[in-house]
Structures are given as C-alpha cells and as structure tokens.
Amino acid sequence: MSSRNVMYRDCTEYFQDECIKELIGNIVITRYNNRTYRIDSIEWDKSPKDTFTLMDGTQTTFVEYYR
C-alpha cells in the first residue's frame, strides 16, 4: 500500500492538510531519471491528463511525459 493510500485511509477528512505536513520540504528521487527533487508545493487541481509545455514548445500530458 502506498503512503498516499495510508494517509487517505487514516485521515480522509484532513487528507490534503496531512499530505502537506508530510510531504512539503521532503527530497524525493524519481525512478525515471534518478534525480532528486524537493517538494515545494502540491498542485491539487492537476491530474495526470493535464498538459504542459516542453522546452521545445510542444505540449504533452504528464502521462505521456513519464512513460
């Protein structure tokens, strides 16, 4: 079970607040490029199907980017 699932199960009413307390400021390493990133914020209104612009100007979804 992922940490997100545990947090949601244990703190459904305050899920976002608990996630912020647990995650903001932490350093994570990604599997896709083995780089570390510091979590500064959580974009609650975003989904994996949302798009963003790549450095070359093309649009892609988070799903496509992380494949």
Secondary structure, 3 states (H helix, E strand, C coil): CCHHHHHHHHCHHHHHHHHHHHHCCCEEECCCCCCEEECCCCCCCCCCCCEEECCCCCEEEHHHHCC
